[in-house]
Amino acid sequence: MNLFNVYPLYNVTPVKAKGCYVWDEKGTKYLDLYGGHGVISIGHTHPDYVTKIKEQLDHIGFYSNSIQNPLQVEFANKLGKLSGCEDYNLFLCNSGAEANENALKLASFKTGKKRVISFEKAFHGRTSAAVAVTDNININAPINLQQEVTFLPLNQIDLVERELNKGDVCAVIIEGIQGVGGLDEGSTQFFQDLQKACNKNGVIFILDEIQSGYGRSGKFFAFQHHDIHPDIITTAKGMGNGFPIGGVLISDKIEAKFGMLGTTFGGNHLACAAAIAVLDVVEKEKLMDNINVVSSYFLERIKEISQVKKVKGRGLMLGVEFEFEVVEIRKKLIFDHHIFTGGAANKNLLRILPPLSVKKSQIDEFVNALKEVLND
Ligand SMILES: Cc1ncc(COP(=O)(O)O)c(C=O)c1O
């Protein structure tokens, strides 16, 4: 059987990984400044994480959501404490798209309405409603286009208010910092105005923190830079350090009812063990401090490169923008210097999403390599 060929692949085959490095089958070592799309949070194959998952597998790996699972409660308590979001309730699922799908469903259940306001260049996943609120017509099939969605530019609150006033909107969904789109973000004023407009109109305010959450922006969730309190927060990527898990944090505004949401695999024992190990390491190794220290160092060092037009993003969710397309730079970084970086919808932007444990010396490796590539 052939694989369904939907991914253009780089000719690299990682077979081993540790911390911020991966190795291919020939033993070549690569510096991973992309974390497999911002997924690797505590570093590849962290020993505490590996031990925790292996031990859990020896006890029980899976049972259904119709029995008690104390690991879900333990995880929810830890997440509440570390994120400062103790006043939310947690629903566990398996991916970012699924988290957003459930968030939009909750908004629609709560309000009885179905139009959603999303933003230009937004990416929220590939399932039914999640892809419909993603600003990319090429990945929407006709079946997705039956959803009612209005895309607006960021930072223009008057346009949002005009739509909310029409009275048919169930949710506003926005990324803490846009990932796939290219690291644009709302201003603090805009986030605060959005919250007010949603409250005033009885609309559910959803923060997609799937990429920007879990410390990546320098705060646990990127919206925490703006002093707001969303109705729903969605999370995935860094949560499991590669183990598939997603979460929906739901404010008391939305009351749970039996059967309202559900999943076979979401919140299973193994996924919870992985997610607990991640939070334990974030705390024990003070990764939140590391993110801010290494981010400042990155911003200082990147100034040495005159071709850089702008650096976007925050913390360790960064985009280095040039006046020209970066596709060749990314190739040279991988094949000549063995460094993984990412691209974005904005073709001039190099995306940097390293494990949150990345060190200054690894930023040095990158800056030195980038200088060489640009001077070739
Ligand atoms: C902001 C954001 N939301 C949602 C998703 C979808 O997550 P998943 O691929 O786990 O379904 C992504 C994935 O890149 C994302 O960056």
Ligand as a Chemical Component Dictionary entry (heavy atoms), coordinates in Angstrom:
data_LIG
# 
_chem_comp.id                   LIG 
_chem_comp.type                 NON-POLYMER 
_chem_comp.pdbx_formal_charge   0 
_chem_comp.three_letter_code    LIG 
# 
loop_
_chem_comp_atom.comp_id 
_chem_comp_atom.atom_id 
_chem_comp_atom.alt_atom_id 
_chem_comp_atom.type_symbol 
_chem_comp_atom.charge 
_chem_comp_atom.model_Cartn_x 
_chem_comp_atom.model_Cartn_y 
_chem_comp_atom.model_Cartn_z 
_chem_comp_atom.pdbx_ordinal 
LIG C1 C1 C 0 -2.889 27.935 15.885 1  
LIG C2 C2 C 0 -3.193 26.525 15.471 2  
LIG N1 N1 N 0 -4.420 26.047 15.675 3  
LIG C3 C3 C 0 -4.743 24.782 15.335 4  
LIG C4 C4 C 0 -3.825 23.945 14.752 5  
LIG C5 C5 C 0 -4.215 22.545 14.382 6  
LIG O1 O1 O 0 -3.597 21.624 15.210 7  
LIG P1 P1 P 0 -3.499 20.074 14.794 8  
LIG O2 O2 O 0 -2.574 20.000 13.635 9  
LIG O3 O3 O 0 -2.971 19.404 16.044 10 
LIG O4 O4 O 0 -4.870 19.623 14.458 11 
LIG C6 C6 C 0 -2.528 24.417 14.514 12 
LIG C7 C7 C 0 -1.525 23.555 13.862 13 
LIG O5 O5 O 0 -0.559 24.012 13.292 14 
LIG C8 C8 C 0 -2.209 25.744 14.883 15 
LIG O6 O6 O 0 -0.990 26.251 14.659 16 
# 
loop_
_chem_comp_bond.comp_id 
_chem_comp_bond.atom_id_1 
_chem_comp_bond.atom_id_2 
_chem_comp_bond.value_order 
_chem_comp_bond.pdbx_ordinal 
LIG C1 C2 SING 1  
LIG C2 N1 SING 2  
LIG C2 C8 DOUB 3  
LIG N1 C3 DOUB 4  
LIG C3 C4 SING 5  
LIG C4 C5 SING 6  
LIG C4 C6 DOUB 7  
LIG C5 O1 SING 8  
LIG O1 P1 SING 9  
LIG P1 O2 DOUB 10 
LIG P1 O3 SING 11 
LIG P1 O4 SING 12 
LIG C6 C7 SING 13 
LIG C6 C8 SING 14 
LIG C7 O5 DOUB 15 
LIG C8 O6 SING 16 
# 
